[in-house]
Amino acid sequence: MSGILEKTLEQFFHTSAHARGWLPVKVMPFGIIGFPDRLLFAPGGRLFIIELKAPGKKPGKMQTMMHGKLRALGFNVQVLDSKKSVTSFFENIEKQVRHEGNL
């Protein structure tokens, strides 16, 4: 997994979401420093806020602060840094949605 570029991980995330019929949206907020990369709209009215990082990379200080603000408001913010973490993330959501009967 080492050597994977963040762009490759973004493409994998995007493809994985679309394969499930879910809507990934790249976010480029004007004037908001540290906002995560993606919004993911999933079944059952779920909204996930996603930060994608190259393997081993961590969110910067401003990103970490923004993640904290969003979590304090009750939003689900995920930091994913590998194809394995992306796959596990999607599998966990699918399990929750199936359990609730929304898939």
C-alpha positions in Angstrom: 0.0 0.0 0.0 2.9 2.3 0.5 3.5 4.6 -2.4 -0.2 5.1 -3.2 -1.0 8.7 -4.0 -3.9 10.6 -2.4 -5.3 11.1 -5.9 -5.4 7.3 -6.4 -7.2 6.9 -3.0 -9.7 9.6 -4.1 -10.4 7.7 -7.3 -10.9 4.5 -5.3 -13.2 6.2 -2.9 -15.2 7.8 -5.7 -15.5 4.5 -7.6 -16.4 2.5 -4.5 -19.2 5.0 -3.7 -20.7 5.0 -7.2 -20.5 1.2 -7.4 -23.0 1.2 -4.4 -25.2 3.9 -5.9 -24.1 6.4 -3.3 -23.2 10.0 -4.0 -19.7 11.3 -3.3 -19.2 15.0 -3.7 -15.8 16.7 -3.8 -15.9 19.8 -1.6 -14.0 23.0 -2.4 -15.4 25.6 0.0 -14.3 29.1 -0.7 -12.8 30.8 2.3 -13.0 27.9 4.8 -9.6 26.6 5.7 -9.3 22.9 6.8 -12.7 21.7 5.5 -12.6 18.0 4.6 -12.3 16.7 1.0 -15.6 14.9 0.5 -19.2 14.6 1.5 -20.8 11.2 1.1 -24.5 10.9 0.8 -25.5 7.3 1.7 -28.8 5.4 2.1 -31.1 6.2 5.0 -30.4 10.0 4.8 -26.8 9.5 6.1 -24.2 12.2 5.5 -20.5 11.5 6.1 -17.7 14.0 5.9 -14.6 12.4 4.6 -10.9 13.5 4.7 -8.7 11.4 2.4 -5.0 11.3 3.1 -2.1 9.4 1.5 -1.0 6.4 3.6 0.7 7.5 6.8 -0.2 11.2 6.3 -2.3 12.9 9.1 -4.6 15.9 8.9 -2.9 19.2 9.5 -3.6 21.5 12.4 -6.3 23.5 10.7 -7.9 20.3 9.4 -7.9 18.7 12.8 -9.5 21.8 14.3 -12.2 21.8 11.6 -12.9 18.1 12.2 -13.3 18.8 15.9 -15.8 21.6 15.2 -17.8 19.4 12.8 -17.8 16.5 15.3 -19.0 18.9 18.1 -21.9 19.8 15.8 -22.8 16.1 15.6 -21.4 15.3 12.2 -19.6 12.0 11.3 -16.1 12.9 10.1 -13.9 10.1 8.9 -10.2 10.2 8.0 -9.3 7.5 5.5 -5.7 6.9 4.4 -5.7 3.5 2.6 -7.8 1.4 0.3 -8.3 -1.0 3.2 -9.7 1.9 5.4 -12.0 3.0 2.5 -13.2 -0.6 2.0 -13.8 -1.1 5.8 -15.7 2.2 6.0 -18.1 1.3 3.2 -18.6 -2.2 4.6 -19.4 -0.8 8.0 -22.0 1.6 6.6 -23.6 -1.2 4.5 -23.8 -3.4 7.6 -25.6 -0.5 9.5 -27.9 0.2 6.7 -28.8 -3.4 6.2 -29.5 -3.8 9.9 -31.9 -0.8 9.7 -33.5 -2.1 6.5 -32.5 0.9 4.4 -30.5 -1.0 1.8 
